[in-house]
């Protein structure tokens, strides 16, 4: 029977003390009836509760995004896998969409959890050919940016859309009555439906015109192509069809003409049947393309123009006079002769901003009949005209522009002559700026129209001619925002919303398919025919180009950085902390100078006592007297003598958190949309502190970290010669390191066993994998000061190596010539300095998931252990932060979590506010301070694949695991391949058998589950 005894916690409770009663009443506070309050629409509508009280209950940001997410996406959008009403808590849904922000573009899948977008992934369906770069992977964080415009503003005060609508309509009517100009100023739209809508607007307002403005102009290339082919577009090169690539000033692996060429390029760079493409690069700044080239020649832009004329002469048989320095001529002639011999398998590209130079590019590729150069499927992602934009500014200052409606542009920040635009803006009666934030332009406009994020928007995009893509929302608008197109519809008097208009218009394009099918797939291929080129006086263009000369002592070459692009993402902490692939510096832009010019102008870099990198400041002065003060200096190997580089996209202040207001605005030097300016440079006082990760966690000098060979040796020698296996001593005999083991092994052939393959030939160093890992695994942002202290938290890093001699092979020969201790010390000390024009190698390094992991044997609390599937696990709750594992890791891949980065005002990034934390992946816990963390092979995703197959009663499909790992799924070049090595049909299993395969530090005997492929150069 049950006991009737009564128990008391204390004597006071036994005595019925009033203190005990008070404590009991206060132990659980009265709950706020939020469910009753929010769940009853009628009660909510009639409630007297003030907005302040509501915000006090749930917090505005959290409430807004939660209410938006809980209903799922707009009911008319179709999930990639499941219907919205079938959303299952804990199970991810994917939506196909396309992004184009005027600079970047990609075909995407958006991963959502419970209606909340948390990650960008690549759409791999047939026809979806453009993958996300680092900036697009990070763009999801912009959806949850607490600095976004939350409602429209009229004359600097919060307003309503009805008031904005009325103001725009009255302004248009006034402009029509007074004969004033109405101008729509937008970025390149590449949207057939939006362009149709704009055409209807202009038809209703004959005094209106549409001006297209690209912050980073491609106007010269567009002008040249339009002159010859009659269409304002860019060529979409297919580098997979080229056996010889010659680039003159075009960083086609970076942002040249929008980028997105790395996938095709990488296909030709992996040795197949003894062949691979060959790549010549002539450039000023050290770029991703230059780093990947077989032969790179640094030269000024003036010299590049002469080189282009020389190539034209040889390929087409012309004889235009060329003034090319003898030091360059031999290499240029060699490249031109090989290009001509390659014929249809050769291609030439150029980034020189000169119409005549771009005309020669067309002439050379026409003469070659290059297969990589096709006028079918041209790129529609740049349409701006420098001359038209310049005329608009003149019209504004003349007072002839009455109403200016802007969307997707920020000219107050991006225009070199910003002052002229601002003065003209003051003379415009009504100015409207559709913007995500109250940026520099929106702050000076009559109306700051709060625009939705692309993940909240409807739209269509024609990235390349003949390929139609849809943009669909993945969440309801979080704030009171409105699309530019919806406002135009209202102004035009067109009934319905933009969704209805888009769906109706798309029917004329997607013939043979359906709206639901295209929305589900995200892309529809129409196809297009090649354009017939007209005739042109190419010889005249060559003659004019050959007369160009350098106009000053130094050339400033402006460029866009891999992380920051044109500056739209300046408030994105993931991108600010992303180390530049070349310099390995984060949280800064800087002027890059060659070692020769650094010595000439007394500029320097040095590693200080705490391991941080410091550098001089410089003052840059243009030929017309414009000055940029206190620009930090990086001495950059490979920078052409007589040139300096500087990245645009930094120096923003408006609508940015203080931590993100870094760098200097280099757009101020982008005069006449020319990225090459004549300048003088002088050393300024002071020293700049950089957050540079190059000197941190480096494996430089530790055995065969980077293995490489030439194509000739690869084809003619046995693999043991060019992929030499390390030897160790066993019983006083030299044996291969892989045959000796200090650990007892276990059977790894049962079940899944994960491996990651990394091909050094295909890796371009783009960094998309780094940001994808950030997003998938809730990696915290630590800020510039902590990065400088070697405390960055990236689970994946991309090591960059320079050769000391002109090639890495030269380094090996120099090492082999060492004789004695004294020679060794002096030689290795000198070899730490990179060459004036070094070879470059990129190597992604993450936890190697060693089967014989040194970290596991030294952990005193068994926080790190090995899984059956090959992963090295971290049990965060067990970790007490001894860091023994980090000390015992030969790969330096473990990160100690020094601080609480979540909900900490000292780290005011996205994890410090409720809205920003909405991006966090619920499958990965947010780590607290004092624990060790590192790559997990995205174990949450591999298990999801296994569980899904189990639920469906099937085995995991071939290569189904490749998209489970964030880095391999993000890698557009195919350099990273993840999978189950026990599945002998999988790609990773086949790669593991390649003669090019090797492991890092093989002689240590750790038996990693990450393996690399020997880099082969076609020199």
N, C-alpha and C positions, 0 to 999 in steps of 0.2 A: 504493500500500500504506500501511497505517497506520504511524504513527511509534512507535518504541519508547523515545523519550526520556522520562526521568523528571524531574519538576519539583518544586522545593522552595520553600516560602514564605519560609524564612529559613535562615540558617547554622545556627541551633540545631537546626532540624528535620533538616538534612543530617547533623549530628553526633549524631543520636538522643538529644538532651538529655532528661533526666528531667523537666525543667520543661515541655517541650512536651507530653509524655505526660500530665502532670497537668492541664494546661490543656485538652487535648483531652478528657479524661474528664469535666471539669467544665463543658464547653461546653453540653452538653445534659443536664439533670438527668433522673434516672430517672423515668419517668411513673408516676403512681399508677394502678393497674389498676381504675379506676372502672367501666369497662364490664363487666369480668369480675366485679367485686364486686357491682354492682347488677343485672346482667343474669341472674344465676343465683339463682332464688328459694330453692332448697334450700340452696345455699351461704350465702346471706344469712341464712337462718333459723338455720342451725347455726353461723354465724360467731361468733367470740369478740370481734369488733371492738366496741368500746364506742360508745355514742351520741356521746360527746365526739369520738372519732376520726372517726366518720362526718361530724359537723358540720364537723370540721376539713378534711375532704376537699372538701366542696362548699358549705358554708355552709347553715345551716338554712333561711333564707327562700327562697333560690334553689332548694334541693333540693325544698322543699315545693311551690312553685308549678310547677316544671319537671315533677315527677312527676305533678302534677295535670293539667297542660296536655298532656303528651305522649300521654295516653290519650284526649284529647278530652273532650267533655262526657259526662255519664252516658249509657250506651248507649240508654236509652229516650227521650232527647230527640231531636227531629228538626230538622236544620238547615233554614234558610229556603230554601236553594238546593240543597245537596249533602248526601248521607249522610255521617255522621262518618268511615266507613272510606274515603271517597273524598277526604279532605282532601289537597290538593296543596300542598306547601311553596311559599310565595311567593304563594299565591292566597287571598284573604280569603273566609271563610264568614260568613253572616249568620243570626242566630237571632231569631225573633219572640218577644217577651216583653212583659210589662207590669209596671210598677213602681207600688207604692203603699206609702209608708213612714209613713202616718198624717198626712202633711202635703202632700207632692207626689205627683203621679200622672201617668202618660203611657203611651201605647202605643208600643213601641220595636222597633227592630231593633238587635241587638248585633253589631258587627263583630269577628270573631275572626281571629287569625293563628296557625296551627299550634296551635290549641286554646287560645289565650290571648286573652281579651277585651281590646280596645284602644280601642274607641270606641263611643259611643252615637249612634244615628241615629233619625230618626222613622219610624214605620211608617205608610205612606201608603195602605194597602189600604182598601177601602171598609168603613166601620164603625169604623175606628181614628181617632177624631176628636181625641184629646188628644196634643199634641206636647210634647217635652221643653223645660223651661225651663233657665236657666243652671245651676241646682243639680243637675238630673238629668243634664245633660251632664257635669258634674264628678263625679257620684257614682261613676263607674267607678274613680276614683282611690281611693275608699274600699275597694275590693276588695283593693288592694295596700298598705293602710295597715299599717305595721310595728307600730303601737300596738294592733292588734286583739287580742282575747282569743284565745289559741291553743289553749286547752283549758279545761274547766270548773274552777272553784275551789270548794272546800268549806271554810268557815270561814277564808277567806283563803289556803288552801294548794292547790296543784295537786292535782287529783283525777281520777277516771275517771267515765265516764257510767254505769257499773254502780253505782258508789257513790252518784252523784246520784240515779239512779232508785230505789235502795233507800231513800234518805233521804226522798224525796218521798212514796213509798208509805207508809212508816212514819208520817210526819207526818200524812197524810190519814187513816190508820187511827186515830191518836191523837185527831185532831180529831173524828172521828165518835164515838169512844168517850166523849169528854168534852163533846160538844155544842158545840164551838167552831166559829166561822165559817171557811169556806174561801172566799177571794176570788180570782177571776181578774181582774187589773187590766191592761187592754190599751188600746192606742190604737184608734181606729176601724179595724175590720178590712176591711170591705167585701168579705168573702170568704164566699160561701155555704157552701163546704165546711168552712172553719174554724169558722164559726158553728154548723153542724150538729154538728161534733165537740165544741164547747163545750157544746151542748145535751145531748149524750150524757154528757159528764162530769158535768154538773149532775144529770142523771137518776140517775147512779150515786152521786152525793154530794149528797143532799138538803139538806145544810147549806151548800152552795156557792152562790155567785152570781157573775155577771159584771158588772163595772163598766167602763164605757168612759170614757176620759179623753183629751181633746184638749188638748195644751199651750197652743195658741191656740184659745180656745173660740169656737164658733158657737152656743152653747146657746140664746140668746134667739131667734135666727132659727129654730132647730129647734123650740123650744117654740111659737112662733107658728104655724108651718106645721102642726105636729101638732095644735094646737088647732082649726084650720080644716079641715084635710084628713084628719086621722086617721092620718097617716104621719110618722114622724120622719125627715125628709129636707130637702134644699134644692132650690130651683128651679134648673134648668139653663137660664139665659137664652140666647136666640139673638139677639145684637145685629145680625146681618146682616138681620134682618127689621124693624128699627126705623129710622124716619126721624128720630125725635127721642128723645134719651137724656137723662134727668135723673138725676144721681147726687147723693145727699146723704150724704156721708161714706163712700162705697164706692170703694175703689181697685180696680176690677174689672180693670184692666190689670196690677195687681200680684197680691197674694196673697189678695184678698177671696174668701171662700168657696172657696178652693183655686185660684183663677185659671183660666187656660186659656181666657179669653174673647177674647183678642186677635185670633184668626183671624176670628171672626165680626164683630168690631168693625171690623177693617181693610177687610172687603169693602164695608161701607157708607161708608167714609171716602174711597174713591177715586172721584173724579167720573166718573159714568157717565151719558151722555145729559143732561148739564147738571144732574144731581142728586147729592147726597151727604147723609149723615145730619148732624144737628146735635146738639151735645153741650154740656149745661150741667153744671158741676161745682161743688158747694158742699162745702168741706172745710176742715180745719184745717192739716194738714201739706201741703207741696208733694209730690204723688205723681205717678206715671206717668200716671194717669188725668187729673189736673189739668193736667199738662203737655200732654196731647193735646187738651184741651177747647177748644171754640170760645169759650166764656165761662166763666171760672173766678172764683168769689167766695169769698175766704177768710173763714171765720167760726168762732167757737167751737162746740163740740159743743152747748152749751146753746142757742145761736142756731139750730143746725141742726134741733134738735127743734121749735122754733117754726116754722121754715121748712117742715118736713114737714107740720105741722098746717095751715099756710096753703095748701100745695099740695093737701092733702086737701079743704079747704073749697072750693076753686075747682073741682076735678075732679068731686067728687060733689055739689056744691051745698049743703054744710053751712055752719054759722055758728058754729063753736067759737071762743071768744075766743082771740086770739093776741097775745102781747107781743113783737113783732118790731121791732127798731131800724129807723128810717126809711131809713138808709143801705143796708140790705139788702132792704127790703120791695119796692122797685120791681123789682129783679132777680128776686126770688122770684115775684112776681106775673106778671112777663113769662114766666118759664119755665113756670109753671103754666098760663097761658092757652094757650101754644103746645103744651103737652103735651095739654091737653084737645082742642085743635083737631086734633092729630095722630091722635087716636082710636086705632084698632087698630094704627097704625104708631108709637105712642108707648110708652115704657116707663120706669118709675122703679125705681131700686135704692137701697138704703141700707145703710150699715155701722154705723149707730147701735146700740149694744149695749143695747137696751131692748125688751122683748117688745111693748110698746104701739106703739113705732115700727115694728117689723117687721109688726105686724098692719095698720098703716096702709099699708105697702107692698103687702100683699096686697089691701087694699080698693081702692087706687088702680088697680092693674093689672087687677083684676076689673072696675072701672067702665069702664076703657078698652077692655076685651076685647082686651088687648095680644097681638099675634101673637108677640112676643118672649118672652112669659111663658107657659110651658106646664107643666102639672102632669103631663104624660107624660114619662117618661125623667128622673125626678128624680135629683139627685146623692146618692149614698150614702156620700160620703167624710167626712162629719162626723156623729157620733152621740152625742157626749159630753153629759153633763148636769152642770151646775155643782152642783146640789143633791145629786145622788147622790154625787159626789166628796167634797163637804163632809161628807156623812154618813159616808162611809167613814173619813175622818180621825178623826171623833168616835168611831166604833166601835173603831178601832185604839187610840186613847188610852184608851178604856174597858177595854181588854184583852179584848174579845170576839172579835177576829180571831185565830184560831190559826195558819192557814197563808195566806200571801199569795204568789201566783204572778204575776209581772209580765212583760209582753212588749211591746216597742215603746214603752216610756215611761221617763222619767227624772225622776220627781216631785221628788227631792231637789234637782235643779237648777231645774226649771221652775215649781214651785209657789211662789207668793208667800210663803205661810206654811210654808216648808220646815221650819222648826224643829218645828212641830207634827207634820208627817209623820215626821220623824226620830225624835221622841220616841215616836210611835205604833209605828214600825217596831221600836224596841227592845223593845216589849211583845209583838210578834208572835213566836210560838215559832219558826216556820220561814218564812223569806222567800227567794224565788227570783226572780232578775232575769235574764231572757234578754236579752242585749245583745251588740252587736258589740265593744264595748270594756268595760273595767272602769271604767265611768263613775261619776258621783257616787252613783247609786242602787245599782249593782252592788257597789261597794266597801263599802257598809253592809249588804248582804244576806248571809244565811246561805250562799246558793249563788249564785255568779256563773256563769250558764250561757252558755257561748260559743255565740253564734248565728251562723249563716252569713250572708254578704252576699246580697242578693236575686239576684245573678247566679250564686249557688250553690244556689238554692232552688227548690222546687216550690210552686205555689200557684195560686189563682184570685182574680179581682177582678171585682166588679160596680161599676164607677165610676159609671155611670148605670144606672138601672133599665131592664132590657131589653137591656143590652149586657154580654156575658160575655167575659172575657179570661183567658187562661192565663199564668202565670209559669213559665218553665222555666229550668233551670240552663244556663249556657253554659260551665261548667268544673266539674270535680270540686272538692269542698271542699278548700281549700288547707290548712286547719288541722283540728284535732279538734273540729269544731263539730256541733251538732245543732239541728234545727228545733224550735220550740215545739210544733208539731203532732205530731211524732214522739214527743215525750215524753208528750203527752196520750194518744196511742194506747196507749203502753206502760202508762200509769197506768190507762187504761180497760180494759186487758186485751184490746184489739182486736188480732188477729193481722195481720201484714203491716206495711208501712211507709206513709208518707203518700202516696207516689206511687200505690200501689195504691188507697188509700182515695180519693184525689182523682180518679183515672181512673174508678172505679166511680160516684162521686157525680156527676161531670160528665155521665154518660150520661143522667141524669134531666133535664138542662138543655139539652143540645145536640141535642135531637130533630131529626131531619131532616138531620143532619150526622154526621161521624165524629170520633173523638178525634184521629186523625192530621191531618185537615183543619184542625181548630180549632187544633191545636198548631202546624201549619205557618203558618197565617194570623195567629195570635196573638189573634184576636178573633172573636166570634160574636154576631150581632145577633138577639135574640129579639123585641124590640119590646115596648112596653107601652102601655096605654090611659091616657087622662087621668083624674085623680082628680076626683070631684065635690066641690066645696067646700061645706061646711056654712055655716049662718048664724052671725053673730057680732055682738056689740054694738060695731061699729067706732067709733061716735060716742062711746061711753064710753071706749074706748082713746084717742081723740083728746083728749077732755077731760082725762084723766089726764096725757097727755104734755104738754099745754099748760101744766100747772101746774109742770113741772120748771124749775128755775132753776140758775144757776151757783152753786157753793157756796164759791168761794174766789177769791183774787186772780188765780191763774194755773191753767190747765188743762194737765196733762201728758197728751199723747196718745201712747200706746205703739203701735209698729207693727213690722212685719217688713221687713227690708231685702231687696232683690232678690238680693243675693249670699248672705246667711247664713240667711234664712228663720227657722225656729224654733230653730236652733242645733245641729241634728243633724250638720251638716257643718263644725263648728268646726275640725276637724283637717285640713281640705282646703285646701292652700295655693293652689290655683287660685282658690278662692272668696274667700279672705282677700285676695288681691292684686287681685281684680276691683274696679275702681273703681265706686262707687255711681253709677247713672245720673244722679241729681239733683245730689249734692254733688261727685261725682268724687273722693271720698276713699276710700282703701283702708286695710286693716289697722286699723280703728277703728270704734267706735260713739261717739256724741256727742249732746249735746242741741242741737237746732236752735231758734233764737229769731229773732223778727222784728227788723228794724233798730230799730224804735221801742222794743221791749222791751230790746234790747241797750243802747241809749243810756240807758234808764231804770235798768238794773241795772249799768251801767258794764262791759259785756261787749264784747269786740272780737275781730276777726281782722285779721291783717296779713301782707303778703308781706315776708319779710326779705331780707337782702342776697344770700343764696345762691339765692333764688327759691322757697324753701319757704314753706308756709303755716303760721303759728302762730296759736294762739287761747287765750283765757282758760280758766281752770278755774272751775267753779261747784259749789256745794253745793245739792242738792235735798232739801227736807224736806217730807214729806207732812203732811196735817192731823192724823194720829194720831202724829206724831213720828218716823216712820221716816226715816232719813237716808241719802243716797247722796253720798259725798264725791268731790271731784276729778273731776268729769265734764267732759270737754273740750267746748268750745262752738264751734258753727258758726253764724254769722249767715246765716240762710237767707231769701233773697227769696221772697215768697209765703207765708211762715208767717203765720197769722192772729195779729193782735195779741191778746195775752191768752192765748196758747197756746204751749207748747213741745213738741217731739217728741223721742222717744228710742226707739231700736231695741232689741228683745229679741234673744236668740240669741248674745250675746257674754258674756265674763266667765267662761268655763269653764276649769277647771284640770285635772280628772282625766282621765287617759289621753290627754293632749295633749302634743305636743312643745312645748318652751319657747317657740319662735318663734310658735306659734299661740295662746298664752295671752294674748290681747289683749282690751281693752275691759272693760266693767263689766256685771254681771248685772242687767239691767233687769226681769227677772221678779220681783225682790224688791218691785217697786212695782205688780205686777199683782194688786192686792188684790181679792178676790171676783170674779176673772175679768173685771174691768172695765178696759178699756184707757184709760179717762179717769179721772184722779185729780186732786184738788185739791192744789196744792203751793205752796210758796214757794221762791224761788231767790235765791241770794246769791253774789257773786263770791268766789272763793277765791284764795289766793296761787299764784304760779307761772304758767308758760306752757307750753302743750302744743304739740308739734311734730307736724304732720299730714303724711301722705304723700298729697298731693293733686296730681292730674295736670292740673287745669283750666288752670293757668298754663303748662303745658308743651306745646310743639308746636302752639300754637294758630294758627288761620288768621283769627282775628277781625280784622275791619277790612280784609281784603284783597279788595276787589272784591265780586263777587256770589257769595259763598260759599253763603249760603242765599237762594234765590229764592222768593218767596211772593206770593200774591195772594188776593183774596176771590172767593167763588163768583159774586157778581154781576158783577165785572169779567171773570172767566174766561168767563162766558156771553155777555157783551155786547160785549167788546172783542176786537180781533184779537190773535193770539198775539204779534205783535211788540211789543205794548203791555205785556203782563204777563210775557213771556219775552224781554225785550230782549236783543239780541245786542250784545256789546261791539264797539266800533269802534276801528280803528287808522288811522294815516296812511300812505297809499301815494301817492307822487308829489304830496304836498300835498293829497290828497283823502281824505275819510273813507270807509273801506270796512269791511265786516264782517271781524272778525278771522279768521274761518274761511276767508276767501278769500285770505289772505296766508300764505306759507310760506317759512321760511328754510332748510328742509331739502329734500333730494330725496326724493320718496316712492317706494315700491315697490308692486308689484301685491299687494294683500291679498285678492283675490277667489278665489284658488285654494286649495283645501284648507280646513281649519278656521281660523276666526279668532274668538277668544273675547272676549266683552264681558260686563260685569256691570252690571245695571240696579238702581238703588236708588230706591225711591219714598218721598219724605219724608212723604207723607200716610199711608203704611201703617206706617212705622217707629215703634215705641213706645219704643225705647231699652232694651228688656228685657235685652240683653246675651248672649242665647243664642249668637249668632254669635261673640262674643269667646271664650267658653269652648270652643266647638266647634273654633275655629281653634287654640286652645291644645293641645287633645287631638290633632288631626290632624297638627300640624306640630311637635310636640315643643318647644313654646315654653317656655323656662325660667322659673322663679319666682326673683325676685331679692331679695325681702324689702323691708321697710318703709324701711330706711335708703337703699337704692339707688333705690327709687321716688322718695323725697324728693329725691334728687340728679338727677332727670330721666332715670334709667337703666332705666325699665321696658321690658320686651321685647315687649309685646303687638304682634303684627303688625297687628292691627285695633283701632282705637279708635272710640268713639262720642262725637263732640264734642257738647257741650251748650251752647246759646246762650240767653241771657236778653235781652229787650228792655230798654232804658233807660227808655223811656216805657211806658205801659200796653200798647202794641202795637209791633211792628216797623215798621208803617206810620208810627206816630208818630215813631219814630227817623228815618225817611227825611225826613219833613216838617221835623224839627228840623235835619237836616243841610243841607237845601235853604235854610234860613233863615240860614245862616252868611254873614257879610259881613266879609272882611278877615282878616289873619293872627291878630290878637289874639283876635277872636271864635272863630276856628277852634281855637286852642289851648285856650281855656277850655271851649268846647262839647264837644270830643272828650274832654277830661279828665273832664268831668262825665258824659259818656255811657258811660264805662267802668264806672260804677256802675249795677247793675241796679235796676229799679223795685221799688216795694214789693210789687206784684203783677204781675210781668212775664209776657209771653208767652214760651213756651219752644219751642225747636226742637232736634231730635236729628238728627245726621248721621253715619252710619258713614263712616269714612275709612280706606282702606288704600292700598297701592301702586296707583297709577292705571294702571300698565302702559302708559305713554305710547308711542305710535308714533314720536314724536319726543322721546325721553327725554333730558332734560338730564344725567342721571346717567351715561349711556353715553358721552357725549362727553368727560367729564373724567376718567374712570378711567384712570390711567397704566398699568395692567397688564391692561386689558380683562377685568376680573373680572365686570363687568355688561354684558350685551349683549342684543340683541333677537332673539326667536325668530320663526319663520315664522308661528306661530299667534297672535301678538300679545302673548305674555307677555314681560315683562322678566325676564331670567334673572340668577341670581347663581351664579357658580362660586366656591364657598367656598375651594377650594384655591388659587385665583389671588389672592384678596383679601389684601392686606397691611395693610389698616386705615388707609389714608390719610384716609378719611372725606370725600374730595372730593365723592363722590356725594351724601352727606347735605347738605353745604353747598350743592350745586347743585340740590337737590330743592325745588321750590316748595311741595310738599304736606306736607313734614316727616313722611314715612312710613317712613324708614329707621332701623333700630336698630343701634347699635354694641354688639357683644358684649364688654363690658369685662372680664369675668372668665370663668374656667372654672366654670360652674355645675353641671357634672356631676361626681360623685365628689369633691366638695369640702366638707369639714366646715364651712367658713365659710358655706355655704348649705345648711343642714340641712333640706331639703325632700324631696320624693319622689325626686329624682334623686341623692340622696346615699346611698341604700341599695339593695341588690340587689332587694328586693321591689318597691320603688317604681318602679324602672326597667322593670319588666315591662309597664308601661302604654305604653312608648314605641313609636311607629309604626316598624317596621323599614324602611318605604319612604322615610323621611325621616331623613337623618343628623343626629346630635346635634352641634351646632356647638361648636367650641372657641373660646377667647378670641381677640380681635383681628380678628374678621371682621365684615362688615356683613351683616345679614339683614333680610328684609322679606317681605311677602306674595308668594306664587308663583302665585296662582290655583290652588293645589293641583295643580301640574303632575303629580304622581304619580298623582292620581286621574283627571285628564283623559286621560292616556296609558293608564291601565287600561281606561277605557271604549273608547278607540279599538282597543286590542289585543283586547279581548273581542269587539267587532264583527268585527274582522278574522278572528279565530279561527273565528267562526261563519259567515264568508263573507257578511256583510251590511253595509249602511251603518249608521252610527249613527242610532238612532231619534230622532224629534222630541222635543226637550226632555230627552233622556237625559243630557245634560251637566249639567242643573240640580242634580242630586244629587251631582255630582262635586266641586263646590266646597263646602268645609265650612260656610262662612257662609250660602250660599243654601240648602243642605240643612237647616240648623238653623232657618232663619227661618220661624216658624209663621205670621206675619202676611202673608207673601208680599211683603214689602217688597223683598227681594233676589231677583233672577232672573238666573241665569247660563246662558250657552249660546253656541252658534255663530251669530254674526251673518251668516255666509255661507249658513246654512240659512234661506231666506226664510219658511219655514213655522214656524220656531221662535218661541217667545214673546218672546225677547230681541230678535229681529230686528224684530218688530212694535212692541215698546216703543221701539226706537231711532228709529222714524219718528214717534213721538208729538210733538204740539205742546208738551207739557210737558217734553220732554227738554232737558237742558243739561249742560255739562261744568264742572267746577271750573276757575276761572282760565282761561277760554276764550281771553282775550286774550294769554296767554303763548305760545300756539301749540304746546303739547305734544301735542295730539291724543290724549287719554287713551282707554283702552278701558273705563273705568268712566264711566258717566253717571248723572245724577240726574234726578228729576222735580220740577218746581216744586210747592211746597207750597201747597195751596188751603185756605183757612179759610172756614167757613160762618158768618161773623159777621153 
